[in-house]
Amino acid sequence: MAVNSPALPYFAAMSLLDQMTQLAQQAKAAARELAKLSTDEKNRALLAMADALEAQAQQLKEANAKDMSTGAQMGLSAAMLDRLKLDDKRIAAMAKGLREVAALPDPVGRILDERTRPNGLRLQKIATPIGVVVIIYESRPNVTADAASLCFKTGNATILRGGKEALNSNTVIAETMVAAGRAALGERFPAHAIQVVPTTDRKAIPALLSLTQYVDLCMPRGGEGLIRAVAECSKVPVIKHYKGVCHVFVHAAADLAMAESIVMNAKVQRPAVCNAAETLLVDKAVADKFLPAIAAKLDEKKVELRADAESTALITHYASRITPATEQDWFTEYNDYILNVRVVDGVKAAIDHINHYGSAHSDSIVTSDEAAARQFLAEVDSAAVYWNASTRFTDGGEFGMGAEIGISTDKIGARGPMGLDELCTYKWLGFGSGQVRA
């Protein structure tokens, strides 16, 4: 049975819209109760959830083994299967993320602004929970723990909809967290604070996201197709990034050993994640030195290179997997062992390429020239821009936010990795002594 869902025979007899309405109504009621919890209560529940995930590691791995089998039958790539896999290290990382969230300051109730008007009216702008947050995601079951923990800490009820390939893992993770929260807080733990959508029917998503009177926000996490489909059907606000076409630019003044390390990390450490590099830009001044060496290293990792003519001429004898890059390739997020390669003439050409073909996610320059770096940092229009560091750092945990709810490339509201602060809205409080407006 899905977490916090009604008994299945009864639930299945309802129309899909009625099912989603019931989930959303339950979440709305839970959000009101969550807003009453103290910071200490929320932290106690989170720590209990972390302990429970580690204690249930074997059960989690057994559920995940079923999902891995399903994923293989679905034809998922090796990179996507890696996203799906749960092992002891990743289960420990989920628990660690929950403990880090518990240790972070509670943003709810934080005073964001305070002023007193000439008539004596005192105003405070304070951080408050958003309410009901729907998370829609693919493959990575750790998102279940990350999203639920961040929403719980900020007093938001969450409705989780993972991919069918991760259904068993997601269900057991959420069940474990709910049981631990109840054990820690008793009746103070809202019964429907964390819910999993109990159907894989794709029509459930537009039905759920039509319920503007109950659902406050949606955050889709996954491939571009999923995110665009969610954004197009949703009637509630959506925070998103469509894709991660991330770049590493090796400038003429780069330390080439450093550049090699950064490129390899950005591309092959986990190629299926949104902050992995998809395009390598190399300054013409160092292309003949750098490209043969990096091509050979990438070839060892079986990375296919899609290169422009100038790059191809330099790497032909050093890589066995080279195809000519097409115009569409420069726009493409591969999530795989594929990398575009282009030679550019200077920092301005690199910036122009990134701003045209990139997805405003994460981009990096490798250089010892501070003026060039400052120009790159100022002019690349992305959510995260790096100097001498891998794009793989665009992540809530790496930014010190604890677990991550998602990454936004939007310009209104949250941008970049999203943690606790980004899961809060605000309201104004007015303290008067009888003031009336003239």
Beta strands, then each sheet from edge to edge (+ up, - down):
strand 1: 111-116
strand 2: 122-129
strand 3: 132-137
strand 4: 157-161
strand 5: 194-196
strand 6: 217-221
strand 7: 246-250
strand 8: 277-283
strand 9: 304-307
strand 10: 322-324
strand 11: 338-344
strand 12: 362-366
strand 13: 384-387
strand 14: 406-408
strand 15: 416-418
strand 16: 424-431
sheet 1: 1+ 2- 16+
sheet 2: 5+ 4+ 3+ 6+
sheet 3: 10+ 9+ 11+ 8+ 7+ 12+ 13+
sheet 4: 14+ 15-
end
